[in-house]
Amino acid sequence: MGYRRGAIISIFALALAGCQGGGSNPPPFNTGNAPPTSATQSASLTPSGGSVTTTLGTQTVKVIVPPGALSGPGTVSLTVYANGNAPKPLQSSGRKVQTISSSAVLVTEFSVAVTGATLLKPLQAQLTTTPAVSGSIFRLAGFGTSFDDVDTVTFAGGLATSDLNIKYPRMSLATPPGGTFYAFYTEPQPPAPDAAPTPVITVVPAAPNPVGMFGSTTFSASEASPNGFPYLDTTFSYVLNNATLGKINSSTGVFTAGPLDGASTITATDTTAGRGNPTGSGPVTVTSQRPGNLGDSFTFTGTLSSTTQLVNRNATAPQTDTASVTLTSTVKASPPPQVITSPAPGILTVVHSDESDVYPLQTIKSSTDTGYGYVTGQGSLPANIVPGSVVMTATQTMDSNGSTYLTQYDPSHGSGLIDVLPETAGAFGPNNATLHYTETDPAKFGRDRTVAANGSYVENGTDAFNDVQTLTVNGDLSATYDARQYSGLRFTMTAPSAPPNPRIIFRVFNSSGTQLAAFNLPSWIPTTMTQPSTETDVDNGPKPYPAACNVPAKYGTTGNQIVQTINRADPALGNLEVQTTTTYMAPRVGPVCIQMTDSVQTFYDYTLQNGFSVLVSGGIVPLELTSLSETLTLQSAKTEGGTTTSSASRNASSETRATATASSSAFAFVSFARARFDHAVREKLGGMRKATFNRNFASHGVTAL
């Protein structure tokens, strides 16, 4: 111990110590009659306890095994050494820090070994000896990494007995085969204060850090003296130093992570009465599976392909346009993430994306800001939005063609969900269709659509002269297309009649409300669709990356596959649509492969490509097939998710930002490319919508072929 620093006791001084405790000096060296240098006794004991005693010359040492000290039946061996013959001197010359003063005098040294059982409680030692030199006191030392005090000692009635002092580790080691070495010694009282050693408490998790979001692990603490003697009778209380990271059971040490990235410490306090409440701590790191902190950036490359084909009376070969795509996405430094409490605790972050779509004859550039919400706690939210949900709140885009478009989702009513962390195989969500969409293109054509949870919607379309057309799709799949202001026509569609042979009545009215035509059509809407929009979301667990993605080797070969499938029926425009987004997620970098597809069958010909016939082939055979597909592959990622970063340029400031707070909004940017892709779909389908903004539309009437 630090208060007993001094020079190493010489071999000569150790030899002189043999006269302490009433013993006599060993006789001169005599090969014919040498005294024994050690004596050993063993005893077979049970958990109920017992003792073993060994005498060597005038030295008698007794080791007491308290009840409960052994885990089961075992053998306790006690060896007493003649002074000057012990395997370990009281103070080893190899020690860097002297913890026993130079004035210490060895009384006797012994070793204790336990075999067949584990030591669960400290042992107690007694030495039959004479009193110490007047003014001196007895001590008990043990050899771990060095000889240090392991217990205080009381002398009475010819016995020096270790006190089982709660402030010391005591005789807590008995390691075979040679056993653990102990020594009774004396030293003058003035340089021997009663200060106990400062315990070293180590706190470690059952599994290595980091702990996944909402995951759990058990932290355990161990306590030992500086030279390695364990305290075997500890009672620990655990505290998490940053409550935003999760919670810890104060008595069991079970830590349950919350939904936020961050780093902190767990402190364990030994509350054993009389020990002084020593503490120790260990690090804890909570990491999401996805980055999403300020400054995180990602670069993707890929292709965007669209194909259009007429397949009815005026069939054509497929017409395909393909663009090469480069996309960068960065978590914006401004505005910073915002912590919210309503309608549920969460964090809002903005991600900026720049995309370049290079076609053979043109390049379209777009700039998008996407708002993301990360739900961190319970609140007033629909059942499909749970803690750990990643949601889009809005996307706002402007492209080089002059189009601007804004999509606003409504997580408080169950839309915008793109992922749930931590990712677990199985279905999640799903989303509903609630959103609000507005758009303006270079020709001043605009639309404003409000979509309800079931996919029903009302859309007002306007042109440069503020003419208005209105689309209304109802939840029962009935619809109205009111184009009277420009074309003088209004179209209505009834909900499909009941199976097994559902039918739709398609009617045409003029501006005065007179019915011009009515067509009784077999329904082209599948009977399985009972509302305009349905969605499924599923996490399929780890899957190999598709060959088409050509994912760089640094991101591995598999990723969590998340599939979102949306089925839509638009009875006003006559579109039957399936949109699928498949995303492969890798730990720490998020999406590494994104595949988006959208296929549309169109049954009504508002473009009048078949003369003046809105309905062709009875309205039950598609007129046109439109499909779009986009594949994006991650090429590089600079991330700083929580406490780690894959960026080679990580510096001290980013290290500090990562570990100092738990305000990280870590999540998966599954949908940063969605806004541009959805707009590309709308552009392909926009011809039929704009055709009725023409005073010559259906000027010769509307027929069915």
N, C-alpha and C positions, 0 to 999 in steps of 0.2 A: 504494500500500500504506500501511497505517495508520502505519507507523513513519517515513514520509517526508512528514509533514504540513507545510505551510508556505504562505506567501502565493503568489499567482499571479505567475509570472515576467512581467515587463513586456515589452512589445514591444521596448523599448530593449535589454533584456538579451538577448533572443533575437537581435537584430541583431548585438550584440557577439559572440555565440557563433560567428558565421561565421568568426572567425579561428582557431577550434580545429581541431585535426587537421591543421595544416600548410597549410591553405588561406589565401587572401588575401581581403581585403575586396573586395566588388564595386566596379567603377569608378563614378564619378558617373553620374547618369542622363543618357543621351545617346540621343535618339530615332534617331539615325542609326546608332549602333553599340552597341545594347543587347545584353548577354550573354544567352545562353539561360537560361531559368529552370528548365528540366527537360530530361531526356534519357531516352529509352526504348529498350530492346532486348527482343526476344522470341526464344524458341527453341521449336521443336517437339520435345517429349520423349515418351518411352515409359515404361511402368512400370519399366523397368530403371534409370531415373534420368538425371542429367546436371546441367547448370548453365546459368545465364545471367548475363552481366556487363554492367554499364552504367557509363560514365564521364561525369561532368559536371565540367568543369574539372579540378581536382586530386582530386576525389572519385571513387573507383572502388568500386562495390559489387558483390559477387558473391553470388548466391543459389544454394545447392547443393540439389538435389532428390535425396534418398537413394533407393536402390532400394526399390520397393514403395510409394513415397509417392503415386504417381498410380494411379487405378483403371483407366486406359487411356491411349491416346495423347491428348495435350493440348498446349496452348500455354501457356507460362509467360512472362509479361511483367513486366519490372522497370523502374520509373521512378524516377529519382533527381531530387530537387528542390534547387534552390539555396536556401541558408539564407535564411529570411525570405520564401520564395515557396511554401512547401508549403501545400496546402489545409487542413491541420490543424496548429495550433501544438502544441508539445510538451505544454503544459498549457492545457487549454481553460478559458475563463472561465466556462463553463456548468457546470463540475463542482462538485458539492457537497462531495466528499471528495477532498482532495489526497493522491495517493499517490506523487508524485514531489516531492522537496524543492525549496525555492526556490533552493537553491544549484546545481541541475542546470544543465548547459551543453550545449546542442544541438551535436552534431557534424555529423550529416547525417540527412535524412529521406527515406524512399523508400516506394514502394507496390509490392505484389506482387499479380498477378491470375493465376488459373488458369482457362482455358476449355477445354471439351471433355472434362474429366475431373474426378473428385472427389479431394480431398486426403485421403489415408489416414494419412499420417505427417507430423510436423512438418518444416518446412524449416530450413535452416541458412544464416546470413548471415555474410559477411566484408566488412570495410571496410579498404581500404588507406589508412593514415593515420599521422600522427606520434604519438609517445607522449603520454599525457595529462600535464597539469600534475603536477608531482611531488606524490605523495601521493593523487592522484585515481585513480578506477577507471572503467572503461567499463561501461555497461549497455545492454541492448536493451529498448526499450519498444514496445508495440503499442497501437493505438487500437481499443477495443471500445466500451464505454459511456464510457470515458475512457482516457487514456494510463496504462498500468500496465506494470510490468516483466513481460516474458514469457520472459526467459532471462537468465542471467548471461553474461559476456563475458570472454574471456582475450585479452590483448594480448601478441604476441610477433613479433619480426622484421618490424615494420611492418604487421602484420595484427591487427585486432581481430576475433576470431572468436567467434560465439555458441557456448555450450558444449553445447547440447542437454541441459541440466540436467534430469534426470528429475523434479525437484521442481516445475518450472515447466511451463506449457502449451506454451511455445516458439512458433515461428512456425506456428501451426495454422490460421490463417485466410488465405485468398487469394481474396476474393470479388470477382468482376467486377460492373459494368463498370469502376468506378474503382479497384478493388483494395482491399486492406487496408493501412493506413498503419503504418509502423514507423519507429523513430528510434533511432540510436546516440547516446548522450549520455554525458557524464562528470559525476561529482560527487565532492566530497571524501570520502575514505574514512571518516572518523570517523562522519558521520551516515548511513552506508550499510551497515547490518548485512546479513548474508547470509540473513536469515530469508526463507523462501519464502512465497508466498501460500497462504492456506488455501483449498483447493478447495471448490467447492460441488457436492455430489452430489445429483442428482435421481433419485428412484425412482418409476416409473409402471408401471401394468399395460397390457397390450396392449388390453384392453377396460375400460371404466369400471367402477369398483366400484358396487354390491356384486357379489361372486361367488356364484353359486348353490351350494347344498349339493352336495357331491361334484363340483362343476364345476371347471374349471381355467382358468387364464390365465397368460400369461408376463409376469413383471415384468422390466423392463430398467432399467439405470442409465446415466446420463450424467454426465460430470464436466467442470467448467469453472472458470476463474478468476473472481473476483468481477466482472470487466468483460466476461465472456462468451467468452473464448478457450477452446476445448475442449481437453481432454486426449485425444489420439487413440490413445494406446497404453495403454489401461486393461485390467486384469484384475479382474473383480468376483467376490466371493463373497457369496452371499445367505443370510440367516438370518431365519426367522420368529420373532418375539418372543413368540408365544403358541402353543405346540405343540398346544393343544386345538383350534385352528381348522383344522388340516390339516397339510400338509407342503410344503416347498419344496426343489427341487433346488438345491443350493448353487452349482453352476457354471452351469446354464442359466437359472435364475430361474423355472422352471415351477412354479407354485403349484397344488396340488390341495387343494380345500376338503374339510373333514370334514363331519360331520352337524350341527354346532352353530352357532347364531347367535352373533355376537360381532364385536368390532372389535379390531384390533391394528395392528402395524406390521411392515414388512419392511425390514430394514437391509441395505444393500449396502456392502461394504468393498472398496476398491481395494487389492489385495494386491501391486501392482507393486513389485518390490524397490527400496528406496531412497526411496519416496515417503512413508513414514510411516503407512501404513494409514489414510487418511482414510475417513470413513464418512458416509453419508446414509441417510435413511429415507423411506418413503412409507406411507400408510395402506392397510390391507386390511380389508375388511368381508365377512363371510360371512353370508348371509341365507338362511333357508329360504323356502319359498313360502308359509308359513303362520305366523300368530302363535300364541302359546301361552305367553306369559310372565306372571309374576305381575301381576295387576291387569288383564289383558286382559279385556274384557267385550263382549258381543254381545246385541243385542235382535232377536228375530224375531217376525213375526206370520204368521198363516195360518189354515187350516181343517183340521178333522179330521172325516171323514165315514165312517159305517159303514152298511152295507146288509145286510139279511137277507131271504132269500126261500125259502119251501118250493116245490119244483119237481116233486114226485112226485105221489102220489095226492091229497094235500091241498094242492094248489098255492095259493099266496097271492101277492098283489101285493108288490113290493119294499117293505120298511119301512126308511126311511132316517132316521138321526139325524145332525145336523150341529152342530158346535161351532166357535166362533171361538177361535183359540189365540193366546196371547201367551207368549213364552218368553224369558227372559233367562239368559245363561250367563256365568259369571265364573271366571277362573282364581284359585283360592283362595290367599290369602297364608299360610294355615296349614292343614296342614303345608306347609313349603316343598318345592320339588322335591328329590327324593332321588337322588343319583348312586349307581348300583349297578354291580357288576362281575360278578355271577353271576345267571342262567346265561350272560349276555352283558353287556358294558358298555351302560349305558343310563341314562335319567332317568325318574323317576316323578313325575307331577303329578296333582293332584286338581282337578276342575272342578265347580263347583256350579251347578246349573240350577234355576230356578223356572218352572213352567208353570201356566197357567190356561186350562182348557177350559170355555168358556161355552156351555152348551146352553140351549134356550128355557126349560126348567123346572129346571135345576140348574147349578151351577158346581163343577167338580172342580179342585182345586188339588193340585199335586204338587211335591215337593222331592226332587231327585236329586243325589247325589254320584257322579261318575264318575272312576275311576282310569284314567289313560292312561300308557302306557309308550312311550318313544321309544328305539329301538335304535340305539346309536351305534357299535358295533363288532362284530367277529366273536366268537362264543362257542359255547356248547353249546346250539344252537337248531335246530329243524327247518329243512329247506331252504326252506320258504315264508316264514320270518321272516329277513329280511336286514338289514344296516345301512341305516338310513333308514326302517325299518318303523315305522308308527304302530299301536299295539295298544291295545285296551281290556283292562284287567285286571279291573275289576269295576264294577257299577253298583248303587247302593243307593237305594231310593225309598220315600217315605211319602206317601200322598195323603190328601186331606181326607175321604175315605170311611172311612178307618181301615185301608186295606190297606197292608201293607209287603211289599216284595219285593226280593230280592237275587239278582243274577246274577254269577257268578264265572267268568271265562274263564281259559284256561290257555295263554298264548303259548309256554310252554316245551314244550307238546305240539301247537302249531300252530293255536291258535284265538285269536280276538280281533283279528285283523288287519283294519284298516280303510283303510289307505293305505300307499303307499311313496313316500318323497321322495328326490330330486326326482321329481315326477310325469313319467312318460314314457309315451307312447301305447303301448298293448298290454296283454296280460293280465298279471296279477301274482297273487301268492299261489298258489292260493286258500286261504281258511280251511278248516279242518276244523270239526267240530261240537262239539268238546269244551267242556263247561261244566257248572256246577252251579247249580241254581236252587232257591230257597226262597221261599215265599209264605205269608202269613196274611191272611185277610180279616176283616171285622167280625163275621161269624157264626162265627168260629173255624175255618172251613175252611182247611186248610193243605195245601201240597204240598211235596215235597222230591224233585227230579229230578236225577239224575246222567246226563249224556249222554256217550257215547264219541265218538271221532273220526269214525266212520261214521254217526253219528246214532242208533245204538241207545241205549236208555236203560232205566233202572229208576226208577219214580216211586212214592213212597208218599204217599197222600192220607190226611188225618186230619180228624175233625170235632171238635166241642166236647167229645165224650165219649171222645176218644182212640180211636175206632174207626179201623181202618186198611183201606185198599184199596191194591192194588198193580197197577201197569201195568208190563209188561215187553215191550219191543220188541227183537227180536234183529237182528243184522246181516244175516241172510238174509231178513228181512222176515216171519218168523214172530213170533207175539205171544201174550201172555196178559193177560187183564183179570180179576183176582181180586177180586170184590166179595162174597165169601162172608160176611164178618163182619156185614154189614148186610142184604144182599139174599139171601144164601144161594146165590148163583150165581157160577160161574166160567166165563169165555169163553176159548176158545183158537182161534187161527187158524194154519193151516199156512203155510209159505212158498209163494208161487206156484209151481206146477209149471212144467216147462220149456215154452218157446214151441214151436210157434206158437199153441197154445191153452191158455195157463196157467190154472190153476184154484186156488181156495182152499177148504180144508175148514174151515168155521166150526162149532165144537162148543160145546155148552152143558152144564155139569155142575152138580150140586147140591152142597151143603156136604159130603156124605159121599163125593163123588167119582163118583157115578153119572152116566153120560151121559144127558142128557134129550133132546138133539136134535143132529143133525148135518146140515149143509147144504153141498152141493157147489156152489160158486159160480164163475162165470167171474171171473177176477181183474180187479179195477178198478184195479190198480196198473200203470202203463205198463211195457211190457217193457224200456224203456230205463233204468228205475230198478232198480239192482241192490243198493242199500243205502238205509237210511231217509233219508239227507240227503246232498245234493250241493250244491256252491256254485261259482259262477264270479265272478271279479272282473276287471274290465277298465277301463282308462283309455282313453277314446275321443278324447282330445285336446280342443282348443278346439271348443266347440259353442255356438250361440246359446242364450240363456236362453229357456225356454218362456214363452209369453205368459201362461200361468196363474200364473207366479210374480210377474209385474209388478215386476221388480227395479228399484230406484231407479237413475236415470241415473248417479249418482256411482260405481256399481260396473261401469260399462261395459255391453257388450251380449253378451259371450261369456265362458265360463268352461270350465275343464277338466272334462269330464264323466266322472265315475266311477260305474260301475254295478256293484252287487252283486246277484246273483240267487241265491236259495236255493230249492231244490226239496225238499219233505219228503213222505214217505209215512208215515202212522201207522197200521199195520195193527191196532193194538189199539182205537183210537177210530174208525177208518174215515175218516180225514181225508186228503185230498190237497191239499197247500198249495204256493203259489208266493208268495214274498216278494221284492220288488224295492225297492232303495234307490238312487235316482239323485241324485247330488250334483254341483252345479256350483260349481267352486272358482275364486276370484279371487285374484290375488297380493296378499299382505300382509294380507288380511282373512279368507281361508279360505272356508268354504261361504257362498254368497249365496243359493242356491236348493236346497232339499232336498225331494224327492218320494219318499214311502214308500207302497207299496201292498202289500196282503196279500189274496190270494183263496184261499178254502177250499171244496172240495167235500166234503160229508159223506155217507157211504154207509151208516152204521149208525145206527139210531134208538134210542139209549139213553134218550132223553127220552120214548119211547113216544107220540109225537104221532100215530102210525098204529095206535092200539089197543095190542095187546101184541106187535106185530111189530117185532123188532129189525131184520129184513131186509125190505125192500120192493122189489118189482120184481126179485126174485132177487138183490138186493145189487149190481147192476151199474149202476144208474141212481142218480145223486145224489138224496138226499132234500132237501138244503138247500144253498144257496149263501150264503156269507158273504164280504163284502169290506169292507176298510177302506182308506182313502186319506188321506194327510196331506200338505199342501204348506206349507212354511215359507219365508219370504222375509226376508233380512237387511234390517233398517231402519237400524241404526246399529251402529258398531263402534268401540270404543276399544282400540286395539292398541298394543303396544310391542314389536314383534318384532325383537329384535336391536338395531338402532341407530336405527330410525325409528319414528314413531308417527303415526297419523292423528288423534290426539286434539288438539283445540285447547287443551286444558288442560295440555299437556306442560310440565314444569317442570325446574328444574335437577337436582333429585334423581333424576327419572326418566331424565334424560340421563346422569347419572353411572352409574346402575344399568345402563343399556343398554350403555354402552361400556366399563365397567370390568371386566366379567367375560364369560366365555363359558359360563355355566351355564344359559343359556336353553334351555328345552325346547320349541322351536318345532315345532308340528305342526298338523295339521288336525283340528278337532273335528267330524268328519263325523257322529258317532253320539251326540251329547249328547241327542238327542230319541228315541233308539231305545228306551230303557227304558220310557218311558210308552207308546209306540206298541205295543211287544210285549205289554205288559200289557193294553192295550185289546183286542188280538186274543185273548188268553187269556180275558178276561172274556166276549167274545162266544161263545167256544167252551166256556165253563165249565159251561153248563147240563147238557150230556150227562154231564159228569164227576160233577156233584153229584147227578144224578137217582138214581143207584144207592145213595146214602146215604139210603135210604128202605126201611123194612121191607116196604112194600107194592109195592116194585118187582118187576114181573113175577110178582106173586103168583098170577096166573091162567095162568102159563106163558109160554113164548116161542115165537112162531110166525114163519113167513116168508110174505109175500104175493107 
